[in-house]
Amino acid sequence: MSKRTWQYALKVIVALSLFVSVLSGCGAPNVKDTYPLESVSGSGNSTSYVYRAAGKTVPEVAEELKEQRTPEQMSPQSNERMFLVYSDEWYHLQQDPAKKEDTLIEVDSKKYVEQNYSSSFLKGYLTATVLDALFDSLRGSGSYRGYSSRDVYRPSQGQYRAPTVQEKKAIPPITVERKGSVTRRGKGSDSTVGSGGSLFDRGSSSSSPSRGSISRDQGSDGSSIFGSPRKSYSKPKTRSGSGKISRRSRR
């Protein structure tokens, strides 16, 4: 193998290794393919899925998830309860009160946390700075404290139930609530339809709604490309006349 070929092969190997490392860092921790699904709750973008890690402590599971994907925030190590916070979901690890050698892995969507958890309870595990950054303003005012204590601190939104066979096979992904806008080009300036459904002109100090229009391209002859096709032929001329039919006589 020549020196140039060896250098090219080395570059390809390095590029592939970097690509794999990026993909592994972007993916979510693999829970649904590793542990059995115990319970489900909620719907839409407010969901909670509970898995069971048999024979594993809370710190062991936390370290396992951290190695798969580094969280934005992780609570201090504890044998009873830990939180791993990601941008789109929360992992609440809890020691099973009925079976202390097992760990319950509760995967909550961000919306589920806002609707059900107590803000004062969360501040006991996570810093206020992180909570404010994730929620803008923490609206959590419920009394929920996790699946392991659901009989005492019930969730205000949704109710836990045993998963169906279909849910165990194909678990829907955690949904994220996002907002977007649609921009329309009008005369003079652009106008934008926001997530609230109202229309405002960009660069204008007025917040009164404006109207957009749809223009159609025209050809050089003034006809619209979306209109009726232009006829390229003239109407044939007709004329009336008179005639007679004669019948030949037999000889």
C-alpha positions as CSV (number, residue, x, y, z in Angstrom):
1,M,0.0,0.0,0.0
2,S,1.4,3.4,-1.0
3,K,1.9,6.3,1.4
4,R,-0.8,8.3,-0.3
5,T,-3.3,5.5,-0.1
6,W,-2.5,4.9,3.5
7,Q,-3.1,8.6,4.3
8,Y,-6.4,8.6,2.5
9,A,-7.6,5.5,4.4
10,L,-6.6,7.1,7.7
11,K,-8.6,10.2,6.9
12,V,-11.7,8.1,6.1
13,I,-11.4,6.2,9.4
14,V,-11.1,9.5,11.4
15,A,-14.1,11.0,9.6
16,L,-16.2,8.0,10.3
17,S,-15.3,7.9,14.0
18,L,-16.2,11.5,14.4
19,F,-19.5,11.0,12.6
20,V,-20.4,8.1,14.9
21,S,-19.5,10.1,18.0
22,V,-21.7,13.0,16.9
23,L,-24.6,10.6,16.3
24,S,-24.2,8.9,19.7
25,G,-24.2,12.3,21.4
26,C,-27.4,13.5,19.6
27,G,-29.5,10.5,20.3
28,A,-31.7,10.0,23.3
29,P,-30.8,7.3,25.9
30,N,-31.9,3.9,24.8
31,V,-34.5,2.9,27.5
32,K,-37.4,1.4,25.6
33,D,-35.2,-1.2,23.9
34,T,-33.4,-2.1,27.2
35,Y,-36.0,-2.2,29.9
36,P,-39.7,-3.4,29.9
37,L,-42.5,-0.8,29.9
38,E,-44.3,-0.7,33.2
39,S,-46.9,2.0,32.9
40,V,-48.1,4.9,30.7
41,S,-50.0,8.1,31.3
42,G,-51.0,11.2,29.4
43,S,-51.5,12.0,25.7
44,G,-50.4,14.3,23.0
45,N,-47.3,16.3,24.1
46,S,-48.0,15.6,27.8
47,T,-46.9,12.0,28.4
48,S,-45.1,9.8,30.9
49,Y,-43.7,6.4,30.4
50,V,-42.3,4.2,33.3
51,Y,-39.8,1.4,32.8
52,R,-38.3,-1.1,35.3
53,A,-34.6,-1.7,35.6
54,A,-34.5,-4.9,37.6
55,G,-31.6,-5.4,40.0
56,K,-30.1,-2.0,39.4
57,T,-29.7,0.9,41.8
58,V,-30.6,4.5,41.0
59,P,-27.0,5.7,40.7
60,E,-26.2,2.8,38.4
61,V,-29.0,3.6,36.0
62,A,-28.2,7.3,36.1
63,E,-24.6,6.6,35.1
64,E,-25.7,4.3,32.3
65,L,-28.0,7.0,30.9
66,K,-25.4,9.7,31.3
67,E,-22.9,7.6,29.3
68,Q,-25.4,7.3,26.4
69,R,-26.2,11.0,26.4
70,T,-24.9,13.8,28.6
71,P,-27.8,15.6,30.3
72,E,-28.1,19.3,30.6
73,Q,-28.5,18.9,34.4
74,M,-28.3,15.9,36.8
75,S,-29.3,16.0,40.4
76,P,-26.8,14.9,43.1
77,Q,-26.3,11.1,43.6
78,S,-28.9,9.4,45.7
79,N,-30.0,5.8,46.2
80,E,-33.7,6.9,46.4
81,R,-34.3,9.5,43.6
82,M,-32.4,11.3,40.9
83,F,-33.3,13.6,37.9
84,L,-31.6,13.8,34.5
85,V,-32.8,16.8,32.5
86,Y,-32.6,17.0,28.8
87,S,-33.9,19.7,26.4
88,D,-37.0,17.7,25.4
89,E,-37.6,15.2,28.3
90,W,-36.9,14.4,31.9
91,Y,-35.7,11.2,33.4
92,H,-36.9,10.7,36.9
93,L,-35.1,7.7,38.5
94,Q,-36.8,6.2,41.6
95,Q,-36.2,3.3,43.9
96,D,-39.2,1.0,43.9
97,P,-40.7,1.2,47.4
98,A,-42.1,-2.3,47.0
99,K,-38.9,-3.8,45.5
100,K,-36.0,-1.8,46.6
101,E,-33.5,-3.6,44.4
102,D,-35.2,-2.3,41.3
103,T,-35.2,1.2,39.8
104,L,-38.2,2.8,38.1
105,I,-37.3,5.0,35.1
106,E,-39.9,7.6,34.5
107,V,-39.6,9.4,31.2
108,D,-41.7,12.6,31.3
109,S,-42.2,15.1,28.5
110,K,-41.5,18.7,29.4
111,K,-45.2,19.5,29.3
112,Y,-46.0,16.7,31.7
113,V,-43.5,18.1,34.2
114,E,-45.0,21.5,34.0
115,Q,-48.6,20.3,34.4
116,N,-48.0,17.9,37.3
117,Y,-44.9,18.4,39.4
118,S,-44.5,20.7,42.3
119,S,-42.0,23.5,41.7
120,S,-40.9,23.5,45.3
121,F,-40.3,19.7,45.1
122,L,-38.1,20.1,42.0
123,K,-36.1,22.9,43.5
124,G,-35.0,20.4,46.1
125,Y,-33.1,18.4,43.5
126,L,-32.3,20.9,40.7
127,T,-30.9,24.5,40.7
128,A,-33.3,27.3,40.3
129,T,-31.2,28.7,37.5
130,V,-31.6,25.6,35.4
131,L,-35.3,25.4,36.1
132,D,-35.8,29.0,35.0
133,A,-33.8,28.5,31.9
134,L,-35.8,25.4,30.9
135,F,-39.2,26.7,31.7
136,D,-38.7,30.5,31.3
137,S,-41.0,30.8,34.3
138,L,-41.7,27.6,36.2
139,R,-45.5,27.0,36.2
140,G,-45.4,23.7,38.0
141,S,-47.9,24.0,40.8
142,G,-49.1,20.4,41.2
143,S,-48.4,18.1,44.0
144,Y,-47.0,15.2,41.9
145,R,-43.7,13.7,43.1
146,G,-43.2,10.8,40.7
147,Y,-44.6,7.4,39.9
148,S,-43.3,5.7,43.0
149,S,-45.5,8.0,45.2
150,R,-48.5,8.3,42.8
151,D,-50.9,6.8,45.4
152,V,-50.2,9.7,47.7
153,Y,-49.3,12.5,45.3
154,R,-51.5,11.9,42.3
155,P,-50.8,13.6,38.9
156,S,-53.3,16.4,38.1
157,Q,-53.2,15.6,34.4
158,G,-53.6,12.0,33.1
159,Q,-53.8,8.7,35.0
160,Y,-51.4,5.8,34.9
161,R,-52.4,2.5,33.5
162,A,-50.9,-0.8,32.3
163,P,-49.6,-0.5,28.7
164,T,-51.3,-2.4,25.9
165,V,-49.5,-5.0,23.7
166,Q,-49.3,-2.4,20.9
167,E,-47.8,0.2,23.2
168,K,-45.2,-2.2,24.3
169,K,-44.2,-2.9,20.7
170,A,-44.3,0.6,19.4
171,I,-44.0,3.4,21.9
172,P,-44.9,6.8,20.5
173,P,-42.0,9.3,20.7
174,I,-42.0,12.2,23.2
175,T,-43.5,15.2,21.4
176,V,-42.2,18.7,21.6
177,E,-44.4,21.8,21.4
178,R,-42.9,24.2,18.9
179,K,-44.0,27.4,17.3
180,G,-43.5,28.7,13.8
181,S,-44.5,31.5,11.5
182,V,-45.5,31.9,7.9
183,T,-44.2,34.9,5.9
184,R,-46.2,36.5,3.1
185,R,-44.7,38.9,0.7
186,G,-46.8,42.0,0.1
187,K,-46.2,45.4,-1.4
188,G,-43.6,47.5,0.3
189,S,-42.8,45.2,3.2
190,D,-43.2,41.6,4.3
191,S,-46.0,40.5,6.6
192,T,-45.9,37.5,9.0
193,V,-48.5,35.2,10.3
194,G,-47.4,34.2,13.8
195,S,-48.3,31.1,15.9
196,G,-51.2,33.0,17.3
197,G,-52.8,33.3,13.9
198,S,-52.7,37.1,13.6
199,L,-51.0,39.0,10.8
200,F,-48.6,41.9,11.4
201,D,-46.3,43.9,9.1
202,R,-42.6,43.6,9.7
203,G,-40.8,46.8,10.6
204,S,-44.1,48.6,11.4
205,S,-44.7,50.0,14.9
206,S,-48.4,49.4,14.6
207,S,-49.8,46.1,15.8
208,S,-53.0,46.3,13.8
209,P,-53.6,43.5,11.4
210,S,-53.0,43.9,7.7
211,R,-54.0,42.0,4.7
212,G,-51.8,40.2,2.1
213,S,-52.6,39.5,-1.5
214,I,-51.8,36.8,-4.0
215,S,-50.5,38.0,-7.3
216,R,-50.4,36.0,-10.5
217,D,-47.7,36.3,-13.1
218,Q,-48.8,37.7,-16.5
219,G,-47.4,37.1,-19.9
220,S,-46.3,39.7,-22.3
221,D,-49.7,39.9,-23.8
222,G,-51.3,40.6,-20.4
223,S,-52.9,37.2,-20.0
224,S,-52.7,35.4,-16.7
225,I,-50.9,32.0,-16.6
226,F,-53.5,30.8,-14.2
227,G,-56.5,32.1,-16.2
228,S,-58.3,30.4,-19.1
229,P,-56.0,29.3,-21.9
230,R,-55.9,31.9,-24.7
231,K,-57.4,30.6,-27.9
232,S,-55.0,30.6,-30.8
233,Y,-57.6,30.1,-33.5
234,S,-60.5,32.2,-34.9
235,K,-64.0,31.1,-35.0
236,P,-64.8,29.5,-38.3
237,K,-67.2,31.5,-40.6
238,T,-70.5,29.9,-41.6
239,R,-73.0,30.9,-44.3
240,S,-76.4,29.8,-45.3
241,G,-77.6,28.9,-48.7
242,S,-80.3,27.1,-50.7
243,G,-80.3,24.1,-52.9
244,K,-82.4,21.4,-54.4
245,I,-82.4,17.7,-54.7
246,S,-83.3,16.1,-58.1
247,R,-84.2,12.5,-58.6
248,R,-83.4,10.7,-61.7
249,S,-86.3,9.3,-63.6
250,R,-86.4,5.7,-64.8
251,R,-86.2,5.2,-68.5
